[in-house]
Amino acid sequence: MRVIDVKSTARPPKDRLRVVLDTNILVSATLSRGSMEAIALDLAVSKRIQLYVSEAVLIKYEDVLHRAKFSRVPRAVIHDTLALVKRVSIHVVPRQTVSVSNDEDDNRFLECAEEAEADYLVTGNTRHFPDHWKKTRIVRAPELLRVLSEEME
């Protein structure tokens, strides 16, 4: 996994948006391969968007995907999904602590988005987040796909 200081690196190519995926997006992508959430993850894998994570985000992904309620998902699928995310993402180290969301775990995603200077934080649960955080818009997967589709026109 690449750990970088995002402030000192060049922005990804113009056509690659900076994106942070909330845990529920990764879970949906893992459980339902044809879903819009899976398409969002596939866009990161194919380098159409640039995915960013922090250590706290990775820990949350692992914690949630290993919960008993997901025991029907083969461990190999979970392992492969997590390995894929680690391989295609840029790892940032947030320098600010955020306390905006009532859900404390969601603040870690805002911290990651802020440090990555993400264009979008994609979630299935927008009620836990503000409409935007600094320069990051908080959107659902369909909205991210719509934005990307419009950019291709």
Secondary structure, DSSP 8 states (H G I E B T S, - for coil): -EE--GGGS----TT-EEEEE-HHHHHHHHH-TTSHHHHHHHHHHTTSEEEEE-HHHHHHHHHHHTSGGGTTS-HHHHHHHHHHHHHHSEE----S----SSSHHHHHHHHHHHHHT-SEEE-S-GGGS-SEETTEEEE-HHHHHHHHHHHH-
